[in-house]
Amino acid sequence: MCGIAGVLYLGEERATRMEVERMAAALRHRGPDGTGTWVSACGRCALAHTRLSVIDLDTGSQPMGNEDGAVQVVFNGEIYNFRELRRTLEGLGHRFRTRSDTEVLVHGWEAWGEALPEHLDGMFAFAVWDEWAGTLFLARDRAGKKPLFLYRDHRRLAFASEIKALLTLEDVDDTLDPAGFPLYLAYGYVPTPGTFYRAIKKVEPATWLRTREGGEAEVGRYWALDWTPRPVGEAEAVARVRDLLASAVERRLIADVPLGAFLSGGIDSTLVVGLMSRFMDRPVRTFSIGMADDPTYDETRFAALAAGRFSTEHTAFTVEANEVDLLDELVATYDEPFGDSSALPTYILSRLTRSNVTVALAGDGGDELFAGYARFLGMVLAERMPRWLVHAGDAVGRRLPHVRSFRHPFRRFSRYFEAAALPGEERLLRWIGFLPDRLNALLNHELVSLPDRRRLTESFRRPWERWREATPLARTLAVNFETYLLDDLLVKADRNSMAHGLELRSPFLDTALMEFAASLPDEYKVRRGRLKYLLRRAFPDLLPDEIVRRPKMGFGIPLPLWLRTRWRPLVEARLRSRESALHPWLRAEGVHGLVEEHLAGVADHGHALWALLTLESWLRQGRYSCR
């Protein structure tokens, strides 16, 4: 796992080693074990790499070239099938000098060109410079586990693993994009390919870009997940899922450094740890985190249960309310506002895990592929429910007496029917978004015209419409995979782990497992109201009954309590202050209204206030221009 960066000049200007050294310095946290830079013979292209040594500790340094140096590669990630690819390439006459998976990319480019990503199974973002062709080729993995940002102006094209490296370039256009505000307030992030910067974009997953010296550019997509169900018997499906997940875990145990796992005590992480314990010849090192003050947010009891089941070497940490002091540090890690409050415990868990191991496996993707969220069931019910019943329920919900608790059944009833009456993509956004229904009350007069319904819901609407012939469950899974997983969960996993030089691997996002899970009929995912049916059915030998029966908790912090108590001074100082950096963009009365309702206990705006605190912190850091 590493950080990559580079620049290609499109005219007569020449790249310098100094500019890519600055880019590399901004990415040192991603690769604390070494730095490498390279400038092409023609002077147009320069590459940089910071290395976290995981495989082939002695000879895997980058940038890595072929025999004559005309092909150079910088690579972030892991290629899990690199041994098979190496044998194939050796059969084609290529000679290898290292044991690194990076060298597969060097010779793979020579053999397959732009088809190279199709051969790769893993998590990756990489760049290839081909001197003879005068071509820079970029590619990102299928699910989008590894980040890749792109900047282009009339002089040059630049790329990097994180935005902060792009901002080191001279005369970079760092103008803030005002359209990011409504999108962020709705989603808690700016959906791909956008960012909060007008001139910086995210490369989409499963995509390659090829740019020549003169500026000619091509873009191609090499993979897409197919959510069309295919008939399969239950016994065969069970056996196939067992084999695929076991294989995915085993392939992710290749490392020349200490290795462990995140363990929440949920179904996904328990399965990963259980399978690890079968393949490893020593106890698995596992790590979990609990929350002080509120046991409803603490999963350490279930994690300890799973750890005992598999005799792991287990370590549990506790997040205290005073960890909010990390807020500004956390925001700087992301380079953009990021509204998911579980970023805080993930950041702390990653830091403490890194003090023990260099690589950790996690359960990301299990809920997204096998239907682990209540919203999946809710979407199915909402699509099947007669419209007259939806509208009747909405009317009844609006007449229910006001209750203080956000979790009160009356409030849930009202919110469910209110959202169920909306089109599918808007319904999903209302259920999982932050403040989509309060934008007009929050945005100032210059921004309020930006969030028309079509633009605001575009990232959800595109997959929703693409899969219009699919079942409601398959459509919802497709939207969730292309949006929430990509721009929330995988961003959280990458930035928090790499901030501490920890490599995080996700067996559930193995290519073969993703493709098989997407093809499963609905009844293997949700049956009689039970979520993740097939996973529970497939691994009775690994899942303790208490974990199978436990309710879904989610990974979060006790925001409602802490914002009203220990974090109240922070809320007052940043969101009620006359010097608030939000004021040029958001209506003070709208922000103050959310604060007052929450502090008075009238409503639970915990997630919204965290998103606003994160936005405030980013604006205060001032790493942008307003032009």
C-alpha positions as a printed Julia matrix, in Angstrom:
627×3 Matrix{Float64}:
   0.0     0.0     0.0
   1.4     3.33   -0.98
   0.88    6.85   -2.26
   1.31    7.71   -5.94
   1.51   11.0    -7.81
   2.7    12.4   -11.1
   2.46   15.13  -13.68
   2.41   15.17  -17.49
   3.07   18.42  -19.33
   1.01   18.81  -22.48
   3.11   21.47  -24.26
   6.76   22.47  -24.28
   7.22   22.81  -20.51
   9.32   20.24  -18.67
   8.56   18.42  -15.45
  10.97   18.73  -12.53
  11.96   16.28   -9.87
  11.35   18.96   -7.24
   7.62   19.26   -7.99
   6.98   15.53   -7.67
   9.14   15.41   -4.54
   6.75   17.95   -3.0
   3.82   15.78   -4.05
   5.47   12.73   -2.49
   6.14   14.6     0.76
   2.4    15.28    1.07
   1.76   11.52    0.8
   4.45   10.31    3.2
   1.85    8.98    5.67
   0.63    6.53    3.02
   4.14    5.2     2.48
   6.43    5.8     5.43
   9.03    3.2     4.38
  10.52    4.95    1.35
  10.15    7.53   -1.41
  11.02    7.31   -5.09
  10.8     9.81   -7.96
  11.49    9.59  -11.69
  11.58   12.04  -14.61
  11.25   10.86  -18.2
  14.04   11.28  -20.73
  11.86   13.66  -22.74
  11.18   15.66  -19.59
   7.41   15.74  -20.08
   6.42   13.25  -17.37
   7.47   12.86  -13.74
   6.31   10.22  -11.26
   6.47    9.91   -7.48
   5.84    7.07   -5.03
   5.82    6.66   -1.26
   6.09    3.07   -0.11
   4.5     1.03    2.65
   6.51   -2.19    2.42
   4.22   -5.23    2.54
   5.43   -7.68   -0.13
   9.04   -8.1    -1.35
  10.52   -5.76    1.23
  13.96   -5.68   -0.42
  13.37   -5.23   -4.16
   9.89   -3.76   -4.55
  10.8    -0.06   -4.72
   9.01    2.26   -7.16
   8.81    3.83   -9.68
   9.56    0.49  -11.31
  10.63    0.14  -14.92
  11.09   -2.5   -17.57
  14.49   -3.61  -18.91
  15.23   -0.47  -20.94
  13.38    1.94  -18.63
  10.93    3.04  -21.29
   7.96    1.78  -19.26
   7.64    3.1   -15.71
   4.95    2.25  -13.14
   3.77    3.71   -9.84
   1.19    1.62   -8.02
  -0.95    1.8    -4.89
  -2.65   -1.37   -3.68
  -2.29   -5.13   -3.88
  -2.71   -7.53   -6.81
  -3.92  -10.78   -5.29
  -3.51  -12.86   -8.44
   0.0   -11.56   -9.22
   1.58  -15.02   -8.93
  -0.75  -16.47  -11.57
  -0.19  -13.44  -13.8
   3.55  -13.73  -13.37
   3.51  -17.33  -14.58
   1.41  -16.3   -17.59
   3.77  -13.45  -18.47
   6.85  -15.63  -18.04
   5.23  -18.04  -20.49
   5.04  -15.12  -22.93
   8.79  -14.53  -22.56
   8.9   -11.76  -19.95
  11.69  -11.92  -17.36
  11.15  -10.79  -13.78
  13.78   -9.25  -11.51
  11.71   -8.93   -8.27
   9.11  -10.82   -6.25
   6.85   -7.77   -6.18
   3.31   -7.63   -7.52
   4.22   -4.24   -9.03
   6.39   -5.85  -11.69
   3.32   -7.68  -13.02
   1.99   -4.25  -14.04
   5.22   -3.38  -15.87
   5.23   -6.5   -18.03
   1.43   -6.68  -18.12
   1.39   -3.29  -19.86
   3.9    -4.55  -22.43
   1.77   -7.65  -23.06
  -1.8    -6.33  -22.85
  -1.75   -2.54  -23.05
  -5.02   -0.9   -22.05
  -6.54   -4.35  -21.37
  -4.19   -4.72  -18.38
  -6.78   -3.83  -15.68
  -9.09   -6.6   -16.91
  -6.45   -9.16  -15.88
  -6.02   -7.81  -12.35
  -7.76   -9.04   -9.22
  -7.12   -6.74   -6.32
  -7.35   -3.2    -5.06
  -5.35   -0.74   -7.08
  -4.73    2.67   -8.52
  -1.74    2.87  -10.82
  -0.05    4.92  -13.52
   2.05    3.69  -16.44
   4.28    5.98  -18.46
   5.24    4.57  -21.85
   8.14    6.6   -23.23
   8.02    5.18  -26.73
   4.29    5.82  -27.11
   4.39    9.14  -25.23
   1.41    7.9   -23.2
   0.32    8.17  -19.58
  -2.15    5.45  -18.59
  -4.13    5.55  -15.33
  -6.49    2.92  -13.9
  -8.55    2.32  -10.77
  -9.87   -0.94   -9.3
 -13.36   -2.31   -9.82
 -15.05   -1.28   -6.56
 -13.01    1.89   -6.02
 -11.1     0.73   -2.95
  -8.02    2.76   -3.83
  -8.42    6.49   -4.55
  -7.18    8.38   -7.57
  -7.64   12.13   -8.09
  -7.08   14.04  -11.32
  -6.23   17.68  -12.01
  -5.98   19.23  -15.46
  -5.39   22.73  -16.77
  -4.16   24.1   -20.12
  -0.53   23.21  -19.26
  -0.59   19.82  -17.59
  -2.39   16.81  -16.24
  -1.6    15.65  -12.71
  -2.79   12.74  -10.6
  -2.4    11.68   -6.97
  -3.73    9.33   -4.31
  -4.95   12.31   -2.28
  -5.94   15.9    -3.05
  -3.29   17.35   -0.73
  -0.55   16.23   -3.15
  -2.21   18.06   -6.07
  -2.42   21.24   -4.02
   1.4    21.35   -3.79
   1.67   22.11   -7.53
   2.62   25.65   -8.53
  -0.25   27.81   -9.81
  -2.76   25.04   -9.17
  -6.4    26.03   -9.53
  -7.67   25.38   -6.0
 -11.0    27.15   -6.48
 -13.81   25.88   -4.31
 -16.87   24.55   -6.16
 -20.03   26.07   -4.59
 -22.09   23.19   -6.01
 -20.36   20.98   -3.46
 -22.33   22.51   -0.57
 -25.82   21.19   -1.37
 -24.41   17.81   -2.41
 -22.45   17.53    0.82
 -25.4    18.55    2.97
 -27.52   15.91    1.24
 -25.05   13.0     1.17
 -22.29   13.79    3.64
 -19.84   13.78    0.71
 -19.57   15.08   -2.85
 -20.44   12.14   -5.13
 -17.92   10.77   -7.64
 -16.53   12.16   -9.9
 -16.88   15.52   -8.17
 -14.96   17.03   -5.26
 -15.2    20.29   -3.34
 -12.66   21.68   -5.82
 -13.79   22.91   -9.23
 -10.69   21.63  -11.09
 -10.06   18.36   -9.22
 -12.02   15.21  -10.0
 -12.09   11.62   -8.82
 -11.29    8.93  -11.36
 -14.3     6.61  -11.41
 -13.87    2.98  -10.36
 -13.33    0.28  -13.01
 -12.09    3.01  -15.34
  -8.89    3.73  -17.26
  -7.65    6.98  -18.78
  -4.99    7.34  -21.45
  -3.42   10.72  -22.21
  -0.79   11.51  -24.82
   1.78   14.29  -24.62
  -0.24   16.62  -26.8
  -3.27   16.34  -24.53
  -5.36   13.83  -26.48
  -7.31   11.81  -23.91
  -9.35    8.61  -23.97
 -11.46    7.08  -21.2
 -12.7     3.51  -20.96
 -14.64    1.39  -18.5
 -13.4    -2.19  -18.22
 -15.91   -3.74  -15.78
 -19.38   -3.3   -14.32
 -21.23   -5.38  -11.75
 -24.25   -7.18  -13.2
 -27.21   -7.32  -10.8
 -29.29   -9.64  -12.99
 -30.39  -12.65  -10.87
 -29.51  -16.1   -12.19
 -31.21  -19.3   -11.04
 -29.15  -21.39   -8.64
 -30.1   -24.01   -6.08
 -29.72  -23.1    -2.43
 -27.25  -25.9    -1.67
 -25.09  -24.84   -4.62
 -25.28  -21.19   -3.6
 -24.23  -22.04   -0.05
 -21.26  -24.1    -1.25
 -20.2   -21.45   -3.73
 -20.3   -18.61   -1.21
 -18.3   -20.67    1.28
 -15.63  -21.43   -1.31
 -15.44  -17.9    -2.7
 -15.18  -16.17    0.67
 -12.62  -18.7     1.94
 -10.52  -18.19   -1.19
 -10.81  -14.39   -0.91
  -9.6   -14.46    2.71
  -6.73  -16.84    1.95
  -5.47  -14.67   -0.94
  -5.43  -11.65    1.35
  -3.1   -13.29    3.85
  -0.06  -12.87    1.57
   2.24  -10.43    3.36
   5.82  -10.17    4.57
   4.76   -8.08    7.58
   2.54   -8.61   10.69
  -1.14   -9.09    9.86
  -4.41   -8.88   11.84
  -8.1    -8.01   11.51
 -10.76   -5.54   12.59
 -13.37   -7.42   14.62
 -16.69   -5.78   15.47
 -18.52   -8.97   16.37
 -20.9    -8.56   13.45
 -21.49  -11.28   10.9
 -19.03  -10.03    8.28
 -15.96   -9.42   10.45
 -16.64  -12.63   12.42
 -16.64  -14.67    9.2
 -13.39  -13.06    8.05
 -11.66  -13.77   11.36
 -13.05  -17.29   11.53
 -11.66  -18.1     8.09
  -8.34  -16.44    8.9
  -8.0   -18.67   11.94
  -8.28  -21.73    9.66
  -5.51  -20.59    7.33
  -3.0   -19.1     9.77
  -0.59  -21.15   11.84
  -0.7   -18.72   14.75
  -3.53  -16.91   16.59
  -5.12  -14.1    14.6
  -4.51  -10.66   16.08
  -7.87   -8.91   16.3
  -8.83   -5.35   17.22
 -12.13   -3.78   18.22
 -13.32   -0.5    19.61
 -16.05    0.46   22.05
 -17.77    3.7    23.02
 -17.71    5.27   26.45
 -20.93    6.55   28.08
 -23.51    4.71   25.95
 -23.64    0.89   25.79
 -26.02    0.96   22.8
 -23.04    1.99   20.65
 -20.6    -0.53   22.14
 -19.97   -3.76   20.2
 -16.98   -4.96   22.23
 -19.04   -7.67   23.97
 -19.8    -9.32   20.64
 -16.23   -8.84   19.45
 -14.96  -10.56   22.61
 -17.39  -13.42   21.99
 -16.05  -13.94   18.46
 -12.45  -13.57   19.64
 -13.03  -16.27   22.23
 -14.63  -18.55   19.65
 -11.52  -18.44   17.46
  -8.91  -18.03   20.23
  -7.57  -14.8    18.77
  -5.04  -12.48   20.35
  -7.58   -9.76   20.97
  -7.2    -6.08   21.84
 -10.14   -3.76   22.56
  -9.99    0.03   22.68
 -12.45    2.61   24.0
 -13.32    5.93   22.39
 -13.84    8.7    24.92
 -15.71   11.93   24.29
 -12.47   13.94   24.51
 -11.35   12.36   21.22
 -13.28   15.15   19.5
  -9.99   17.03   19.84
  -8.99   15.03   16.75
 -11.64   16.73   14.6
  -9.31   19.13   12.77
  -6.7    16.43   12.3
  -9.35   14.12   10.88
 -10.6    16.74    8.43
  -7.05   17.39    7.21
  -6.7    13.67    6.57
  -9.67   13.65    4.19
  -8.84   16.92    2.34
 -12.61   17.5     2.06
 -15.53   17.62    4.47
 -16.69   14.08    5.28
 -19.98   13.75    7.11
 -19.86   10.17    8.43
 -19.19   10.41   12.17
 -17.9     6.82   12.28
 -14.76    8.25   10.68
 -13.65    9.25   14.18
 -13.65    5.77   15.78
 -12.25    4.28   12.54
  -9.39    6.78   12.67
  -8.62    5.84   16.27
  -8.97    2.1    15.62
  -6.6     2.35   12.65
  -4.0     4.25   14.66
  -4.01    1.77   17.5
  -4.11   -1.25   15.2
  -1.08    0.06   13.29
   0.93    0.03   16.5
   0.57   -3.76   16.43
   0.34   -4.85   12.77
   0.91   -3.43    9.27
  -1.96   -5.16    7.43
  -5.52   -5.75    8.66
  -8.51   -7.49    7.07
 -12.01   -6.04    7.46
 -15.63   -6.93    6.64
 -16.41   -4.02    4.3
 -18.77   -5.03    1.49
 -20.7    -7.8     3.22
 -23.75   -5.64    3.95
 -23.63   -4.09    0.48
 -23.55   -7.4    -1.41
 -25.74   -9.6     0.76
 -28.33   -7.0     1.89
 -27.44   -6.2     5.47
 -29.22   -2.88    5.99
 -32.83   -2.33    7.01
 -33.23    0.15    4.15
 -33.0    -2.75    1.69
 -36.07   -4.34    3.23
 -37.73   -0.92    3.45
 -37.22   -0.28   -0.25
 -38.73   -3.65   -1.15
 -41.79   -3.0     1.01
 -42.2     0.57   -0.27
 -42.09   -0.58   -3.92
 -44.6    -3.36   -3.32
 -47.0    -1.37   -1.17
 -50.08    0.05   -2.92
 -49.74    3.77   -3.54
 -53.02    4.51   -1.76
 -51.66    2.85    1.38
 -48.39    4.82    1.16
 -50.24    8.12    0.88
 -52.64    7.15    3.65
 -49.75    6.25    5.94
 -48.05    9.54    5.14
 -51.23   11.46    5.97
 -51.63    9.6     9.27
 -47.96   10.12   10.14
 -48.27   13.87    9.67
 -51.14   13.95   12.18
 -49.37   11.94   14.88
 -48.54   13.84   18.06
 -45.05   15.31   18.16
 -42.58   13.25   20.19
 -39.15   14.24   21.4
 -37.27   11.02   20.68
 -35.99   10.46   17.16
 -36.17    6.7    17.8
 -39.77    6.75   18.95
 -41.99    4.38   16.88
 -44.32    7.27   15.93
 -41.39    9.22   14.46
 -40.17    6.16   12.55
 -43.69    5.53   11.23
 -44.0     9.09   10.02
 -40.57    9.21    8.35
 -41.06    5.85    6.66
 -44.32    6.76    4.95
 -43.17   10.28    4.12
 -40.17    8.85    2.22
 -42.11    5.92    0.75
 -44.27    8.37   -1.21
 -41.18    9.69   -3.07
 -39.57    8.28   -6.25
 -37.14    5.46   -5.49
 -33.84    7.33   -5.67
 -35.22   10.26   -3.63
 -36.66    7.86   -1.08
 -33.28    6.23   -0.57
 -31.56    9.58   -0.21
 -34.13   10.68    2.38
 -33.49    7.54    4.42
 -29.7     7.57    4.39
 -28.85   11.2     3.6
 -28.07   14.0     6.02
 -30.11   17.12    5.3
 -31.75   16.74    1.87
 -35.08   18.05    3.16
 -33.62   21.18    4.82
 -31.43   22.57    2.06
 -33.58   25.62    1.35
 -33.5    26.56    5.02
 -29.71   26.2     5.18
 -28.23   27.42    1.91
 -27.67   31.13    1.44
 -29.34   33.03   -1.4
 -26.42   32.42   -3.8
 -26.47   28.64   -3.32
 -30.16   27.93   -2.92
 -30.72   27.81   -6.68
 -28.09   25.11   -7.22
 -29.74   21.94   -5.87
 -32.5    21.23   -8.38
 -33.97   17.78   -7.8
 -32.36   16.13  -10.81
 -28.86   17.31  -10.03
 -29.17   16.61   -6.34
 -30.23   12.99   -6.89
 -28.12   12.33  -10.01
 -25.65    9.92   -8.39
 -28.53    7.8    -7.06
 -30.72    8.21  -10.13
 -28.19    6.93  -12.68
 -27.93    3.36  -11.29
 -31.61    3.42  -10.3
 -32.61    4.09  -13.91
 -29.96    1.8   -15.4
 -31.48   -1.11  -13.47
 -35.12   -0.13  -13.97
 -35.97   -3.67  -15.12
 -34.45   -5.26  -12.03
 -36.24   -6.08   -8.8
 -36.57   -3.35   -6.14
 -33.94   -5.09   -4.01
 -31.44   -5.44   -6.86
 -31.95   -1.79   -7.85
 -31.35   -0.65   -4.29
 -28.23   -2.81   -3.95
 -26.9    -1.38   -7.22
 -27.44    2.21   -6.05
 -25.89    1.49   -2.69
 -22.84   -0.2    -4.26
 -22.16    2.67   -6.67
 -22.71    5.49   -4.16
 -22.66    4.85   -0.41
 -20.06    2.06   -0.57
 -17.87    3.97   -3.02
 -17.99    7.48   -1.6
 -18.53    6.82    2.1
 -17.41    3.4     3.33
 -14.39    2.89    1.07
 -13.22    6.49    1.49
 -13.46    6.07    5.26
 -11.53    2.8     5.14
  -8.75    4.14    2.92
  -8.13    7.56    4.47
  -8.26    6.42    8.08
  -6.05    3.39    7.59
  -3.52    5.08    5.31
  -3.27    8.1     7.6
  -1.38    5.73    9.89
   0.38    3.57    7.29
  -2.01    0.66    7.82
  -3.06   -1.47    4.84
  -6.72   -2.53    5.02
  -7.95   -5.47    2.9
 -11.58   -6.37    2.17
 -12.26  -10.03    1.24
 -15.95   -9.4     0.53
 -14.91   -7.12   -2.34
 -13.08   -9.93   -4.13
 -14.03   -9.84   -7.82
 -15.42  -13.37   -8.1
 -17.36  -13.03   -4.85
 -18.85   -9.66   -5.87
 -19.99  -11.05   -9.21
 -21.56  -14.15   -7.69
 -23.28  -12.24   -4.88
 -24.77   -9.73   -7.33
 -26.22  -12.58   -9.4
 -28.01  -14.25   -6.47
 -31.83  -14.21   -6.46
 -33.48  -11.9    -3.93
 -34.69  -14.74   -1.71
 -31.09  -15.64   -0.87
 -30.47  -12.13    0.44
 -33.73  -11.28    2.19
 -36.13  -14.01    3.27
 -39.2   -13.54    5.44
 -37.85  -10.21    6.61
 -34.47  -11.67    7.55
 -31.47   -9.85    6.08
 -28.27  -11.55    4.8
 -30.06  -14.88    4.71
 -27.48  -16.76    2.66
 -24.46  -15.67    4.72
 -26.16  -16.83    7.9
 -27.12  -20.08    6.2
 -23.67  -20.7     4.7
 -21.51  -20.49    7.82
 -23.26  -22.08   10.82
 -19.88  -23.51   11.89
 -18.31  -20.05   12.18
 -21.13  -17.9    13.51
 -22.04  -18.17   17.21
 -25.81  -18.12   17.75
 -25.63  -14.88   19.71
 -23.96  -13.11   16.78
 -26.46  -14.55   14.29
 -29.36  -13.29   16.41
 -27.93   -9.9    17.38
 -29.56   -6.8    15.87
 -27.68   -4.65   13.39
 -25.92   -1.85   15.32
 -23.8    -0.01   12.83
 -20.43    1.51   13.67
 -21.0     4.87   15.27
 -20.49    7.1    18.26
 -23.08    8.41   20.75
 -23.49   11.73   18.95
 -26.89   12.69   20.44
 -25.52   12.46   23.99
 -22.04   13.89   23.43
 -23.24   16.86   21.39
 -25.61   17.82   24.21
 -23.07   17.29   26.97
 -19.3    16.99   26.58
 -19.17   18.42   23.06
 -21.61   21.24   23.72
 -18.84   23.87   24.14
 -17.45   22.89   20.72
 -20.89   23.15   19.12
 -21.45   26.55   20.72
 -18.02   27.88   19.75
 -18.08   26.75   16.13
 -21.67   26.66   14.98
 -23.15   29.55   16.99
 -20.17   31.87   16.72
 -20.39   35.09   14.73
 -16.99   34.16   13.28
 -18.26   30.83   11.96
 -16.73   30.01    8.58
 -20.13   28.66    7.51
 -21.77   32.08    7.44
 -20.8    33.08    3.88
 -22.36   29.86    2.61
 -25.16   28.86    4.97
 -27.96   30.8     6.63
 -27.03   31.39   10.27
 -30.66   31.04   11.37
 -30.91   27.63    9.7
 -27.77   26.35   11.41
 -28.77   27.86   14.76
 -32.19   26.24   14.48
 -30.66   22.77   14.16
 -28.35   23.46   17.1
 -31.14   24.73   19.34
 -33.5    21.85   18.53
 -30.8    19.31   19.31
 -29.48   20.9    22.49
 -33.04   21.3    23.79
 -33.75   17.62   23.14
 -36.59   18.47   20.76
 -34.98   16.5    17.93
 -31.95   14.35   17.19
 -29.79   16.23   14.71
 -26.59   14.5    15.79
 -25.44   13.37   12.35
 -26.34   16.69   10.76
 -24.44   18.66   13.41
 -21.38   16.44   12.99
 -21.52   17.08    9.24
 -21.72   20.82    9.88
 -18.82   20.69   12.36
 -16.73   18.85    9.78
 -17.62   21.41    7.12
 -16.81   24.27    9.49
 -13.42   22.73   10.28
 -12.55   22.3     6.6
 -13.54   25.87    5.77
 -11.43   27.16    8.65
  -8.38   25.29    7.35
  -8.66   27.39    4.2
  -7.04   25.06    1.67
  -8.97   26.54   -1.23
  -9.62   29.76   -3.12
 -12.85   31.6    -3.89
 -12.59   33.1    -7.36
